[in-house]
Amino acid sequence: MSDDLLPVEALQRLSRQDGVDIRPTLLRVLTDLFVQKPHHAPEELARYEELALQLLSVVGADTRAVVARKLADDERAPDAVIRRLLDDEFEVAAPILSRSVKAPRHLLLAIALEGGGLEASAVAGRPDIDPDMVRLLAHHRDDRVLEALIANPAVTPSDRTLAALAQRALNRAPLAAALLARDDLDPAALAPLYLLAGPDRRAAIREALGARPPRALAGRTVRAVDSADLAMVESAADSGSRELMAETLADALGLSPAAVATLVAEPSGEAFVMMLRAVGFDRDAIARAVLVTQPEIAQSVPRFFQLVEIAETTSRGAAQELTAALAGQPIAGAPAARHEPLFDPSGAVERPGAARPASGRGRRLLSGRVDTGRSRA
């Protein structure tokens, strides 16, 4: 940094004088001038690096955090300064983790794999996030990381990663809401979250399922229904017994009786009419079954006709896929899904769900090693 822009030697002398501590102000001004100047000669970079490293070791965390925020968007920031900021406490390192292109990729991958929730959340929000980072972060144990990942518009998960996220979101309302709010994701892949979606999103899921060739969702399907199965379901519907209806639907579709019983009792009635459509019921048969076995729903005329309309406008194939997704039923005798390894910077294969260190906080890969000496999160 040239002396006509910043009298470095004079400022260094001032920083050593007794009295008022001007070192925090000096570092901020020095960094402001660095990022504002469009070009730096090699000697200027070296002088800024030298003085910044000296001052970072003596100023407070607030000043270090300000410097990190200013340098996070500057591609010319000295590597040594970036490493120093990354090795600081989380509030200082966060801007570098979430934005800086100078953050080492192997470090970002290591944090995605085994970092603490705060650190991994910062990585999950990066605008330049790549598929390896997405795949690792999608299996993180901390839901905050997944929320940050889903909220990042730069994230385009693979089919397998999206399926894993949907399964994780089944019992986690914030994750489900975040996934369902993404209108750039394949609605068909969100079928397991159908009952957590609003009316418009449910319609989009049914439409997406009906617009593509039938296929198993995440290894789930229902078995073919023959005439005997259909006759038994029709008989159960005429009996008015919800328990018998659930039992015969489970048998006809090859699904878990407990799962089907839950779907039959689902308050909106949409899961019930989807199962009826999946076994091959037509409009009139669906209407009769709802009237007889779901009297609390049938009492609402608008809702009754809405359910019948939903069932009638949903193809049988789409209803079968949706039913399988809601029931969480694996295919009997299906081959195991192809393993998609998580990226490991060392080259080893990391399995989803494999044992990890109990404390994932504060781990950084600097100079090719894991730094576990300081807790960040």
SULVEN-V184936 format. One record per helix or strand of 3 or more residues. SS is the DSSP state (H for helix, E for strand). FROM is the first residue (numbers start at 0). LEN is the number of residues. If there is no record, write none. Layout:
ss=SS from=FROM len=LEN
ss=SS from=FROM len=LEN
//
This chain:
ss=H from=7 len=9
ss=H from=22 len=14
ss=H from=41 len=15
ss=H from=60 len=11
ss=H from=78 len=8
ss=H from=89 len=10
ss=H from=104 len=10
ss=H from=116 len=8
ss=H from=130 len=7
ss=H from=142 len=9
ss=H from=158 len=11
ss=H from=172 len=9
ss=H from=186 len=10
ss=H from=198 len=12
ss=H from=226 len=13
ss=H from=241 len=12
ss=H from=256 len=8
ss=H from=269 len=10
ss=H from=282 len=11
ss=H from=294 len=4
ss=H from=300 len=12
ss=H from=315 len=12
ss=E from=363 len=3
ss=E from=368 len=3
//
